[in-house]
Amino acid sequence: MLMDLTPPPVMLSKYKLAPSKQRGQNFLNDSNVIRKIVDEIAPEPDDVIVEIGPGFGALTFELAERARHVIAVELDGGIVRAFREEYGENPRITLIEGDILRFDLEEARRSHKCERLLVVGNIPYSITSPLIRMLTDAKRKVKRAALMVQSEVGERVVARRADRAYSGLSVVVQYHAQARLLFTVRSSCFFPKPKVDSKLVELDFERAPGRDSSAEFFESVVQAAFGKRRKMLRRSLADILTRCCMTSGELEAATGIELTRRGETLDVSEFESLAIALEASETSAGTTES
């Protein structure tokens, strides 16, 4: 059952606060959507959840009812003060004033004695890319992440080859996690109302396929291919081919992938094939030189 929370407009007025456009502060304000989000996240009784930007607790208290503990990380000191004054202390919630991009997931996991964390949050556009980078780097500490992002970003995260939204972000995220779209949240469900709708996406790190390439090398290949996405692969990968002492013909022979194709026509497994072959050639060349 949802806790009877003070609505965001009332909280803002009561504590003399104003939403920050710079920080992308739009507060969930629809109890049906809140319930639907928590049902989709489906926390288990022993889960420890890191909530990004709890705001005035729209999701926080409901998550705490279902999980073992919620660590709510909020950057805005005024909101932290209002949250504490309005609701006091809750033994199942730890409210931290701080920057999620500097938050120590490993310390949180260790201090709460859990194998992997669940991460949940309504993510401002300005930190979406660095946050996803943080999560993929920490994927052995996080079992799943449920992120509310701008619709355009959500479409890119889950896009598959041949989709219009398919991009380097799609490939890198899906290399590290199983990504799926949960549902769309209309802008009318927030206060103040943003200009665009949002999408709730899930990144499942536990069920991600095993990978044989190094993540760093894989991502360098993807970045090169999409950095010059209108060019054929033999052109966009030219610098990497040179570095790895490999010709385009040799790479085609090793992978069965024609380098007359463009990056957006390859799926994740094909990018991995390229990365494995190129990295093996670079390693071989380095061994020969030494």
N, C-alpha and C positions, 0 to 999 in steps of 0.2 A: 504493500500500500504506500502511495506517495505521501511523503511528509508535507504538511501544510506550510509551504514556503511563502515568504513575502515576495510579491511580484517585483521583477527588476525595476520598473519605473518608480515604484514606491521606495525601493532600496536606494536608488540613485538620488532621489529627492531627499529622503530622510538623512542620508549621510553626506549630502552636499557633494556628490560625485557627478562626473560627466563621462559618457563613453568616449574612449579615445579612438579616433579614426586611424591614427598612426599604428596603433596596436591591433586594429581590426576587431574592436570590442562590440560584438553583437550577441546579446544574451538570449538563450533559448527561453521561450515564454509560452510553450504549448504543452500541457500535461499529457495529452495523447501521444504526441511525438516523443516526449521524454520516455514514456512507458514503452513505446515501440523500440526505441533505441536500446534501452536496457534489455529488453527481451531478445533483441538480435545479438547483443554482446554476450548474453547468457553467462554471466559470471558463475563460477562454481564456489561452493562454500569455503574452500581453502585458498581461493585466489587472492593474491595481493595485487592491487590495481594502482598504477600510476596514472592519475588524471591530470591532463595538461589544461591549464586555464579553467579552473572550476567556476570562476565567476561567483555568482551568488548561490551556488549549490544545486542548480537544477538537476544535474545528474548525480551529484556527489552522495547525497543521502540515500537515494534509491540503490546506487551501487553498493554502498556500505551495508545495506540491509541484506544483500545477497552474497557478498564476498567476505573474506576474513578481515581485510583492512584496505582502506583507500589512502594513498599518499597523494594529496592534492597540491600541485605546484602552481602557484599564481604569481605572476610578475608584478602586478599592480598592488602597491602597498595600501592604497586607500580601500581597495576591494577586500584585501586580507583583513584590515581593521574592521570594516563593516560586517564581514562574515562572522568574525569572532564575537563582536558585540551583539549581533542579532541572534546567533545560535549557540554561543558558548562552546564548551568543549564536548567532544564526542569520542569515546574510547576507541571507536573503530575508524576514526578519521584523523590523519595527521596533516595539518595545513602548513605548507611551507611557502614563505615569500622568497621567490627566486626565479632565475631564468632556466627554463627546461633544457635549453641547449647546453647548460653547464651542470645539469643534474647528473649525479653519479648513480647510474642504474645498477652497477655492480654492488655498490655499497647498500643500496635499497634492497636488492635481492638477498644479500648476505645478512643484513641486520634483521630481516623478517623471515629468515630461514626458509626460503622458497626456492625451488629449482629454476623457475622462470616467471617473469612478471607478465601481467596483462596491461597494456597501455591504451588509454582512451582519451580522446580530446577533440575539442572544436578548434581547428588549427588556423590561425591567421595566415593569409596568403604569403606574407613577407617571410615567414619561417618554414614554409612547407618543404622546400628543397633541403635546407640544412637539417630539418627534423627527420625527414626520410633517410637522409645520409646517416644520421646518428643512429637510427633504428636498425638499418641494415648492417652497420658496423657492430651493433650490439645484439645481433640476431640470436646468439646463443644464450642470451640473458632474457629474451622476450619471446613468449610463446605466440602471442597474437597482438596486433594493434588494430583498434577500430578508430578511424580518423574521419572527422567531419571536415571536408575541404570544399573549396569552391568547385562548382559543377565542372568547369573546364578542366581543372586539375584532376578531379576524380575520374573523368573520362579518359584522360591520358594515362593514369595509373593502371587502369584495367584493360586498356585497348589491346587488341590483338592485331597481328599482321593483316594488312588490307583495310583496317579501320582508319578513318580519316584522322583520328586523334592519336594514332600510333606514333611513338617518338622514342628517343633515347631513354627518357624517364620510364616509359612502359617496359622496355627491355631490361633495364637495370633492376627495377623493382621486382619483375617477374623472375629474374635470375635468383634473387634472394628469397622470395616468398611466393606463396599462392595468393594472388590478388583477386578480389571479387567485389562487385558493387552490391551493397546491401539495399539501399533505397535512396530516393531523393527527398530532401527536406526543403520545403518551399521557404522563400524569403520571409513570408508573412508569419512564420513561426518564431521569428527573432524580434528582439527590441534592442536598439532601433532596427528598423527593417533595412537589410542590406540591398544592394542593387541587383544581386544575382542569387539564384538558388544554390544550395549546397548538396553534396552527395556524401553519404556515409560509406566508406570503403573499408574493407578488412584486409589486412596483411597477415597471413598465417605463416609464421616462420617454422613452426613444428612440422608442418606437412609439406614444406618446400622440397623439391627433388634434390638429390645429392648432385654436386657439381664436381667436375674433374679439372677444371681450369682454375687458375688463381683469380680471385675477384678483381684485383687491381689490373691485371693484364686484360681480362675480359672487358672491363669498363673503358680501358683506353681504346680498345678496338671499336666499341660501340660509339664512343665519343667522336672518333675519327670518321666513322661511317655517317653519322648524323650531322656532324659539323659541316660536312660538304654533301648534304643529302641529295642534291641534284646531280651529283657526279657519280659515275660508275665506280664500283668498289676498287677497281685497279688503280683509279686516280685518287680516291679518298683515302685509301690505305697505303699510298705510295711511300710515305715517310716511315711507316711501321715496317713495310716490306724491306726497305733499305736497311733499317736498323737491325732487322732479323736476318739479314743476308739471304733473302729469299726472293725469287721472282714470282710474278703473278701466275705464270704457268705452273710453277712448282706448288703454289698454294692451291690452285685449282685441282691439280692432280692429287694432292694430299687430302682434300676435303670433298671433292665432287661438286663444289659450288662455283658456278660461273661468275667471274669477277666483272662481267659486263652488266650484272645486276646492280641495283641501287640498294642502299642500306635498309630503306623502309620495306623492301620485299622479303627480308630475312626474318625468320622467327628466332626465338631465344636459343634453341638448340643449334641452329646454323651459325649464329654468332659464336656460340661456345666452340663449335668445330674449328672455326677460323682462329679463335684465341688459342686453342690447344696446339694447333699446327704451327702457328707463328711463335708461340712461346718455346715450343720444342726446338724450333730452328734457331732461335736466339740463344738458347742454352747450349746447343750443339756448337754454334759458331764461337761462343765464348770459351767453351772447353778446348776447341781446336786451337784458338789463338794462345791460350795459356800453356 
